[in-house]
Amino acid sequence: MQKKLLALAVASALAPAAAFAQSTVEIYGRANLGVDMYEAKGSTVDGASFKSRARVWDQGSRLGFRVNESLGGGMRAFVVIETGINIDRGDNLGQTNTAVNASSGFWASRASYAGIGGDWGDVRFGRQDVWWSNGVIAQQGANYINTAADSLTTGSFQSVAVPSTRTPNVASYNSPTFGGFNASVYWAPNGSADVSSEGSAFTGTGQKKANLFDITARYTGGPFRAQLDWAEHKLQSTDPAPQRKDDGLKVGLGWAYAPGSQISAVFEKLTNKDAPTLFGAAGTFEERKVDMWLLNWEHTLGQWQLLAQYLQTGQVKGLNADPGNTKAKAYTVAAKYFLSKRTGVYASYNKITNEANAWADYTGGAVSSANLVQANRGADPAIMALGVMHNF
């Protein structure tokens, strides 16, 4: 109630009285901070490992505004403006002190959009989560603790890129729910990786336009839930270089066997066509592919939430020069205790085991102190954390 009164006070100060009378404004957010130990030891390259270091960190803290206005006849207008905030350091840098957390530091740095909706669904325009989310199927890293194995399915497996993550300049249609089903269709005419390079730089002479397209379908019925994502991202290119295309298919299934508890799994297939070769000769291109599987467990016991995940990738295929040993495994175990409905404290342990020529890392939100690259291949990131999360 106090939150709504505060939001109404802010809205009354910023908006004309006539508009205020027709709208509702909600202020919401999250603070997620703690202390941890990070390391990435065992690199197959001399001097490319990272010894253990203690850190105070912020992961995914945010401040948001939701605005809804009834237009009559079942129609509504809405605006979401969500901004990532680094409470630990007050800027937009991550734990490396140099790598930028692209989802913090500026207004609307997280999912933010405006739209019109009704009984037919809604349309939205703005910065949106494309491919980024596994929805209710697996959300440990996104909503429960500091990070988790599921982050590799949404953007952290470096040798084969996902089609997109949190994407600027997106138009989407989001259907209503029928019989437990709903779906979203996303389109970005310049793609997630091209927003700063196309624009006025596109002349149409020997150039191919960037384009991103995604379909997400969801189902929730009784104890069962499912989600399917398919995305294709064509990157901008200039002749004679081929136009790179990143494709992804992700399928998740879950069974909620008790309130607040579920067992779920995600299968993902990624393809980078006409991407610059990783281990072959410079100036050549290849079609890289990788599959990965995620098992997710969540269990609520009184005020306790117990969490575990296991992820495994296959070998990276399609390399022009294949050195082998490109698999990775990731593990998460965590326990969270809810002090109230909104506040919880938790302990978590995350580890990725990279084979000699893999370099997966926990890069979402720039939480890695190493931000592993190919030169660090074989290093095994590990994070042991104590954290507190408050949602308001």
Summary of the structure (lengths in Angstrom):
residues: 392
radius of gyration: 21.6
end to end distance: 11.4
largest distance: 67.2
contacts: 1341
relative contact order: 0.16
helix: 9%
strand: 52%
